Every structure is written in structure tokens, then in C-alpha cells.
Amino acid sequence: MGLLEQVISGAIASRMGGGMGRNMGGGMGGGMGSPLMMALMALLASRGMGGGMMGGGGGLGGMLGGMLGGGMGGGMGGPMGGMAGGGGLGGLIDMFRSRGHGDAVDSWVGHGPNRLMAPTELEEALGPDTVEQLQQQTGMDRGDMLQELSHVLPGVVDQLTPHGRPPTEEEMGHW
């Protein structure tokens, strides 16, 4: 299991009452095939955040299929590609900042307590198209999905940015 899956699984397990050491394979929201896990992976590993989640590399379905079917793989051509650039984690951070939610995302990236976002704030930050695509891909109720993401996403971003900034391509190569 790659770092991204470990961080997301741990955050979801923690949200569900467990910890980072909890069995990550089962239970509501805990496994790689869970809808919440799929939504987080799509947000953080998407290469085409600026052009919609369906852009580049076979679209969201192909990207998720590759992630769910195997490991993270080496090199930046895999699902981690784009996390430091215009898509993925870097794109998500930029999106939040450009839509007026920089204070929240900066608290997740920086050191100190993470500012939680209300589901309505998260919906504003992600934008209606992204929320709609996540809802369609996961099959989750819109409100439930936003509620869960609003609790889990801050911790996931926090753990993926231990140095107070998005990781460089070189740093991600060591994952």
C-alpha cells in the first residue's frame, strides 16, 4: 500500500473511531473500494484539477481503476503524477486559495491546528462541477459526502504536507 492510500485509510479509520494502526481493509469508509476513499483519491491524485476531473490520462474512472487495482507504482507517470504541479494536491491547494478558502487550506498545510470547514464551505471551495463528479463517481449522497470529506480532508492534506508545503516531485519519488 502506498503512502497516499495509507494516509487516507488512516484518516478515514480515525474518523470512524479507530487510529492509524486500525485494520484498513473493512468497515464503513475504511477500504480502498469505499466511496469516501474513492472521493479522496480522486481529489488528491487527479492530474487535471484545473480542467475538470475528467481530463487527462483516461479520466477519473481510469485513474481510480488503476489506483484500486494495484500499487502506487514508481515514477511520476502513475497516479501520483501531478500532485506537486497544477493538479492533485497542489491543484487542490491552489483551488481552495483562489476560491477564498486559503485560510483553511493553509492551516492544513502549515504547522498547528487544522481549521475545519463546514460542508457548505467545502462545496464552495471544490466548486459545483467537482462536487457533482465526485457524487456521480462515488454514488454517495451529496450531503453525506461533503460532511465526511469536511472532516477527513484536513487531516489528509496535513499528513501529506509534513514540511508545511506541498511535496516536491523528488520527495514524492521516495514514497
Buried (B, 14 or more C-beta within 10 A) or exposed (E): EBBBBBBBBBBBBBBBEBEEEBEBEEBEBBBBEBBBBBBBBBBBBBBBBEEBBBBBBEBBEEBBEBBBEEEBBEEBEBBBBBBBBEBBBBBBBBBBBEBEBBEBBBBBBEEEEBBBBEBEBBBBBBBEEBBEBBBEBBEBEEEBBBBBBBBBBBBBBBBBBEEEEBBEBEEBEEB
